[in-house]
Amino acid sequence: MMPRVVVTAEGMMTAAGAGIEAAQEALWSGKTVIAPSERLNGALMADIGEFDPAPWLGNKGVRVLDRGTRLLCIASQMALTASGYTADPSVADGDPNLGLVVGTLFGGVHSIASFDWTGITEGPSWVSPMEFANTVINAPAGQAAIKQKLRGVNSTICSGLASGLYAISYAADFLRFGRAKHLLAGGMEEVCEETSLGFRKLGISSPTGSVHPFAENRDGAAPGEGAALWMLETADTAEARGVTPMFEVLGFGAVYDAHPTIGYNPRGEGAAAAIRMALANSDLKPEDIGGIVASANGSPAGDEMEARALKAVFGDTLNGLPICAPKALFGETMGAGGGIGALVAGFALRRGELPPTAGASPANGLQLSSSAQPLRGENVLINAFSCDGNNASLVVRLWKK
């Protein structure tokens, strides 16, 4: 019998504020934090703004970390502190049993663009060697491991907008097969000039900055940023160190839709297959799901695809099934979206209700609401569907022996 994988702590940094309490307060207020960015010339997004990492990370060694890495380091610090984890005192240089798995779409994209642009316009001799370390996509995970002395598994997963959810599943498999004992897992992403421009060039930005997932009047997404991590371990490991788990990670499903690189499969076949796989791997039926944390971000094509997939899987069971779309609050946080969605599912399980969806309106026959909705059961489904064809779904529930 495979070990049960559980969640024992969480850490989160988003435009809604620093930490778990700030995120929950914002979610249950039913409002959004998408607004003109003072940092990026009024662009409409969910921007954290300027922040000081010193309260969490101190001042030593922070200057060389770029924005996304700082977000990840802060979320890591929060999760480690909340976990009550104490490294083996006989290991002076960090614990080889503690690792990190991070999902990201771009990594430090501003660092990459700045480094390349300097080399092209000024010449190679003007490029700073100190900046090169931030230009590889696994730099945030590596830098966070150095900062937090995480000497175990260190992996970066890049699977489009589904990266954060893939990272959680990847970490869970490592734990089930005994390849790790404690893993921080989730996603991170920054917003910068490059991501803002990319959203606009691809035509996926909402011109109004008012994100309405699944709604008939939806007109696009708004970029967002953040980092969200769970501390994962097996139930036996948690019990051995005297910690009561919060949630259990059940089944995961992932299916790639072979389709144009930028564009959802309108039939939603891959998304539906990923949901079915997650249910099957959890030994559950559609009627066993008590609520859904949707991937919807206000994209006309993406939201329609997800709605079609949900109807294909759940059929009549979808009637009255509560759904929330947290990207109406946090924006499209790309690689961090799956991690944030997982943490939102955890909040909902603790409270027994899904949070409101900011600006929700009757949409596609789906049960979204601008008010909190009681869960209909003990299992919550999280979706993370990407415009590059990556589709991922995860099921979690409150811990019970």
C-alpha positions in Angstrom: 0.0 0.0 0.0 1.4 3.4 -1.0 2.0 5.9 1.8 -0.5 8.7 2.2 0.7 12.1 1.3 -0.4 15.0 3.5 -0.1 18.7 3.9 1.4 20.0 7.1 2.0 23.7 6.4 1.5 26.4 3.8 3.1 29.7 2.8 1.9 32.3 0.4 2.8 35.7 -1.0 0.4 37.4 -3.4 -1.0 40.8 -4.4 -3.7 40.2 -1.7 -1.0 40.5 0.9 1.7 38.6 2.7 0.7 35.3 4.3 -2.3 33.0 4.6 -4.5 35.3 6.7 -4.2 38.2 4.2 -5.1 35.9 1.3 -8.2 34.4 3.1 -9.4 37.9 4.2 -9.2 39.1 0.6 -10.9 36.0 -0.8 -13.8 36.0 1.5 -14.3 39.8 1.0 -15.4 39.0 -2.5 -13.3 41.8 -3.9 -10.4 41.9 -6.4 -6.9 43.3 -6.1 -6.6 43.8 -9.9 -5.8 47.5 -10.4 -3.5 49.9 -12.2 0.1 49.1 -11.2 2.1 52.0 -9.8 5.2 50.0 -10.5 4.5 49.3 -14.1 3.0 52.5 -15.5 -0.6 51.9 -14.7 -0.9 48.5 -16.4 -3.9 46.6 -15.1 -2.8 43.6 -13.1 -2.6 42.0 -9.6 0.7 43.5 -8.6 2.3 43.1 -5.2 4.1 46.4 -5.7 7.4 47.2 -4.0 8.1 45.1 -0.9 10.9 44.6 1.6 11.9 41.0 2.0 14.0 41.7 5.1 11.3 40.8 7.7 11.3 37.3 6.4 14.8 36.8 4.9 17.0 39.3 6.7 19.4 41.5 4.7 22.2 39.1 4.0 22.4 37.8 0.5 19.1 39.3 -0.6 20.5 41.9 -3.1 21.4 39.3 -5.6 18.0 37.7 -5.7 15.5 38.9 -8.3 11.9 39.6 -7.7 10.4 36.2 -8.4 13.1 34.5 -6.3 12.4 36.8 -3.4 8.7 35.9 -3.6 9.6 32.2 -3.5 12.0 32.6 -0.7 9.4 34.4 1.4 6.7 31.7 0.8 9.3 29.0 1.7 10.2 30.8 4.9 6.5 31.0 5.8 5.8 27.4 5.1 8.9 26.2 7.0 8.1 28.3 10.0 4.4 27.1 10.0 5.5 23.5 9.7 7.4 23.4 12.9 10.1 21.5 11.0 13.5 21.2 12.7 16.4 19.9 10.8 18.6 17.2 12.2 21.1 19.1 14.5 23.9 16.7 13.4 23.6 18.1 9.8 25.3 21.5 10.0 24.9 22.4 6.3 21.3 21.8 5.8 19.0 18.8 5.7 19.2 16.3 2.8 15.7 15.1 3.7 14.1 18.5 3.0 13.7 19.6 -0.6 11.8 21.9 -3.0 9.7 21.4 -6.1 8.6 24.6 -7.9 6.3 25.2 -10.9 6.9 28.2 -13.0 6.2 29.4 -16.5 9.0 31.9 -17.1 11.2 31.8 -14.0 13.0 35.2 -13.7 11.8 36.5 -17.0 12.8 40.1 -16.3 16.3 39.0 -15.4 16.5 36.9 -18.6 15.3 39.8 -20.8 17.5 42.4 -19.1 20.6 40.2 -19.4 19.9 39.4 -23.1 19.0 43.0 -24.0 22.2 44.3 -22.4 24.3 41.8 -24.4 22.6 42.6 -27.6 22.6 46.4 -27.3 25.8 47.1 -25.3 27.8 44.1 -26.2 28.9 41.0 -24.2 31.6 42.8 -22.2 28.9 45.0 -20.6 26.9 42.0 -19.3 27.2 41.5 -15.5 28.3 37.9 -14.6 26.4 38.4 -11.3 23.1 38.6 -13.3 23.7 35.4 -15.2 22.8 33.2 -12.3 19.2 34.6 -12.4 18.7 33.8 -16.1 18.2 30.1 -16.0 14.6 28.9 -15.3 15.6 26.8 -12.3 17.4 29.8 -10.6 14.5 30.6 -8.2 14.4 27.1 -6.9 18.1 26.9 -6.6 18.5 30.3 -4.9 15.6 29.4 -2.5 17.3 26.1 -1.6 20.6 28.0 -0.9 18.8 30.6 1.2 16.8 28.1 3.2 19.4 25.3 3.3 17.3 22.8 1.5 19.7 20.0 0.6 17.2 17.5 -0.7 15.3 17.2 -4.0 15.4 20.4 -6.0 13.3 20.5 -9.1 11.7 23.0 -11.4 8.6 22.1 -13.4 7.6 24.1 -16.4 4.2 23.0 -17.8 2.6 26.3 -18.8 -0.2 27.6 -16.6 -0.5 24.2 -15.0 3.1 24.2 -13.6 2.2 24.7 -9.9 -0.2 21.8 -9.9 2.3 19.6 -11.7 4.9 20.4 -9.1 2.6 19.3 -6.2 2.0 16.0 -8.0 5.7 15.5 -8.7 6.6 16.1 -5.1 3.8 13.8 -3.9 5.1 11.0 -6.1 8.7 11.4 -4.7 7.2 11.0 -1.2 5.2 8.0 -2.1 8.2 6.2 -3.6 10.4 7.0 -0.6 12.7 9.4 -2.6 12.2 12.2 -0.1 10.8 12.8 3.4 9.7 16.5 3.4 9.1 18.6 0.3 8.0 22.2 -0.2 5.9 22.2 -3.4 3.9 24.7 -5.4 4.5 27.6 -7.8 5.9 31.0 -8.3 5.8 33.8 -10.9 6.5 37.5 -11.1 4.9 40.2 -13.2 7.2 42.7 -15.0 7.2 44.8 -18.1 7.9 41.7 -20.2 4.9 39.7 -19.0 2.6 42.6 -19.2 3.7 43.3 -22.8 3.3 39.6 -23.6 -0.3 39.5 -22.3 -1.1 42.5 -24.4 0.7 41.3 -27.6 -1.1 37.9 -27.4 -4.5 39.6 -27.0 -5.3 37.9 -23.8 -5.4 40.9 -21.4 -8.7 42.2 -20.4 -8.9 45.8 -21.7 -11.1 46.8 -18.8 -9.0 45.0 -16.1 -12.3 43.6 -14.8 -12.0 39.8 -14.8 -15.2 37.8 -15.0 -14.5 34.1 -15.1 -17.1 32.1 -17.2 -19.3 35.1 -17.6 -20.9 36.0 -20.9 -19.3 39.5 -20.8 -15.7 38.3 -20.1 -13.1 40.0 -22.1 -9.8 38.5 -21.0 -7.4 37.9 -18.2 -5.2 40.2 -16.0 -1.6 39.2 -15.2 -0.8 38.5 -11.5 2.1 37.3 -9.4 2.9 35.4 -6.3 4.3 32.3 -4.7 2.4 29.6 -2.9 3.8 26.4 -1.4 2.6 23.5 0.6 4.8 21.4 3.0 4.2 17.8 1.9 5.3 14.7 3.7 3.8 11.2 4.3 1.3 10.6 7.1 3.8 8.4 8.8 6.6 11.0 8.7 4.2 13.7 10.1 3.1 11.3 12.9 6.7 10.6 13.8 7.4 14.2 14.4 4.2 14.8 16.3 2.4 16.9 13.7 -1.3 16.6 12.8 -1.8 16.9 9.0 -4.2 19.5 7.6 -5.1 17.9 4.2 -4.5 14.8 2.2 -3.4 14.9 -1.4 -5.5 12.3 -3.3 -5.5 11.8 -7.0 -3.8 13.7 -9.8 -4.6 13.8 -13.5 -2.6 15.3 -16.4 -3.3 15.2 -20.1 -1.7 17.1 -22.9 -4.0 18.4 -25.7 -2.1 18.4 -29.0 -3.3 21.7 -30.3 -1.8 25.1 -31.5 0.8 26.3 -29.1 -1.2 29.3 -28.1 -4.8 28.2 -28.0 -7.1 26.0 -26.0 -8.7 22.9 -27.5 -12.3 24.2 -27.7 -13.8 20.8 -27.2 -12.1 20.5 -23.8 -11.2 16.8 -24.4 -7.8 17.0 -22.6 -9.2 18.9 -19.7 -12.1 16.5 -19.3 -9.6 13.5 -19.4 -7.4 15.1 -16.8 -10.4 15.5 -14.4 -11.5 11.9 -15.0 -8.0 10.7 -14.3 -7.8 12.7 -11.1 -11.1 11.2 -9.9 -10.1 7.7 -10.9 -6.7 8.0 -9.1 -8.6 9.2 -6.0 -11.0 6.3 -6.3 -13.9 8.8 -6.5 -16.9 9.4 -8.7 -18.1 12.9 -9.9 -20.8 13.0 -7.2 -18.1 12.6 -4.5 -16.7 16.1 -5.3 -17.9 18.8 -2.9 -16.5 21.8 -4.7 -14.3 23.0 -7.5 -11.5 25.5 -7.6 -11.6 26.4 -11.3 -8.7 27.5 -13.6 -10.9 30.1 -15.3 -9.2 33.4 -15.8 -11.7 35.4 -17.9 -10.3 34.2 -21.2 -13.2 33.8 -23.7 -11.7 30.6 -25.2 -10.2 29.1 -22.0 -13.2 29.5 -19.8 -15.5 28.1 -22.5 -13.2 25.1 -22.7 -13.2 24.5 -19.0 -17.0 24.8 -18.8 -17.4 22.3 -21.5 -15.0 19.9 -19.8 -16.8 20.2 -16.5 -20.2 19.5 -18.1 -18.7 16.5 -19.9 -17.4 14.9 -16.7 -20.1 15.9 -14.2 -23.2 16.0 -16.3 -26.3 16.5 -14.1 -24.1 16.3 -11.0 -22.8 19.8 -11.9 -26.2 21.3 -10.9 -25.7 23.1 -7.6 -22.0 22.0 -7.3 -20.2 25.1 -5.9 -17.4 26.5 -8.0 -15.0 29.4 -7.3 -12.5 31.1 -9.7 -9.8 32.7 -7.6 -8.1 34.3 -10.6 -10.8 36.9 -10.5 -9.0 38.1 -7.3 -5.3 37.1 -7.8 -5.1 37.5 -11.6 -3.6 35.0 -14.0 -0.5 34.1 -11.9 0.7 31.6 -14.6 3.1 29.0 -13.1 1.9 30.0 -9.6 -1.7 29.6 -10.4 -2.0 25.8 -9.6 -0.2 26.3 -6.3 -2.5 29.2 -5.4 -5.5 27.2 -6.4 -4.4 24.3 -4.2 -4.0 26.6 -1.2 -7.5 28.1 -1.9 -8.9 24.6 -1.8 -7.2 24.1 1.6 -8.8 27.3 2.9 -12.2 26.1 1.7 -11.8 22.7 3.4 -11.0 24.3 6.7 -13.9 26.7 6.5 -16.4 24.2 5.0 -17.2 26.6 2.2 -15.7 27.9 -1.1 -14.8 31.6 -1.1 -16.8 34.1 -3.3 -15.7 34.7 -6.9 -15.0 38.4 -7.3 -17.5 40.0 -9.7 -19.3 36.7 -10.3 -22.4 36.6 -12.4 -24.6 33.8 -13.6 -22.3 32.0 -16.1 -22.6 29.0 -18.4 -25.0 27.2 -16.0 -22.1 26.9 -13.5 -22.6 27.5 -9.7 -20.4 30.6 -9.2 -21.4 33.2 -6.6 -20.3 36.5 -5.2 -21.0 35.0 -1.8 -19.4 32.1 0.0 -20.9 28.7 -0.9 -21.0 25.7 1.5 -19.1 22.6 0.2 -21.3 19.8 -0.9 -18.8 17.1 0.3 -15.4 16.5 1.7 -13.4 16.4 -1.5 -12.3 19.4 -3.5 -11.1 19.4 -7.1 -8.5 21.9 -8.3 -8.1 22.6 -12.1 -5.1 24.2 -13.9 -5.6 24.3 -17.6 -3.1 26.0 -19.9 -3.3 27.6 -23.3 -0.3 25.5 -24.4 -2.2 22.2 -24.0 -1.2 21.2 -20.5 -4.2 20.2 -18.4 -3.9 19.2 -14.8 -6.4 18.4 -12.0 -5.9 17.4 -8.4 -8.2 16.2 -5.6 -7.6 17.0 -1.9 -9.6 16.5 1.3 -9.3 17.3 5.0 -7.1 14.9 6.8 -8.8 11.9 8.5 -7.2 8.8 9.8 
